[in-house]
């Protein structure tokens, strides 16, 4: 009798390969779902069979993309019972990576089940206020940040801030936007930053953003958009360095008092030119999969305190400090590119904690 892995291999071998521009994303997700759910395989076995199937894809997916498809399939909501392609529901033993999915039988529907997904984290203002109250000794929190900033905020410009975040000699390139849904209005290059006059930086009534992950600058096919060319997708990223924290719902004062207590490598904090505050946190992940894993651990706590869950994605724009949003300044509040992760406030600040 064939094992589940052998049966899965024979099944997947008959699945059409993913072809860019012809629904490749859906085809790949289908195969991943068949492996982890239909045949109830563990991550390692599923990944190995997905790699084998991937050899026929045009172009083949990266290892990080395959890992993302497996994780997506594990966390997706399925109508069929786990192991349904084995013909025996008893084979669908709990998956170690999906033990939080609790089966709930459906009356009158043979061999079918729903799954209760884990509750999504949500913002609790009372929790934020409680943590912010621990720093009640800080009066003017904006002034406090300016005083504690290792790089003095006075006199910094958008160009000088970028030079500190992406030093000359690194060869890194950064996309800058005045139209959020575009491919960027300026490709800023660290090695040639001195030759870019301030007047060349884009400006707009809605403000200015930048993509904090450095990129190649080339337009590359995005397989999640059927091969559409993009220079701001994950395929163009050269380093998974930063995470963006922003909050539109939290009280700005409470959010800042919370940020100064976080044991994160906060490299930069600035105002949005509106009501929100943006913080740039250094992660230095080795890959997108590593970035996703690091952020997944922190996400529930961050969202509870007011972080926008939509901003906690690996390819996310953030406000460019010291640029203008109409007549308002996206004011720089704090700059520390070499942060070591110790809270800004410090644990021995008498009267502050």
Secondary structure, 3 states (H helix, E strand, C coil): CCCHHHHHHHHHHCCCCCECCCCHHHHHHHHHHHHHHHCCCCHHHHHHHHHHHHCCCECCCCHHHHHHHHHHHHHCCCCECCCHHHCCHHHCCCCCCCCCCEEEECCCCCCEEEEECCCCCCCCHHHHHHHHHCCCCCCCHHHHHHHHCCCCCCCCCHHHHHHHHCCCCCCCEEEEECCCCCCCCEEEEHHHHHHCCHHHCCCECCCCEEECCCECCCCEEEHHHCCEEECCCHHHECCEEEEEEEECCCCHHHHHHHHCCCCCCEEEEEECCCCCEEEEEEEEECCHHHHHHHHHHHHHHHHHCCCCHHHCCCCCEEECCCCEECCEECCEEEECCCCCCCCCCCCCCCCCC
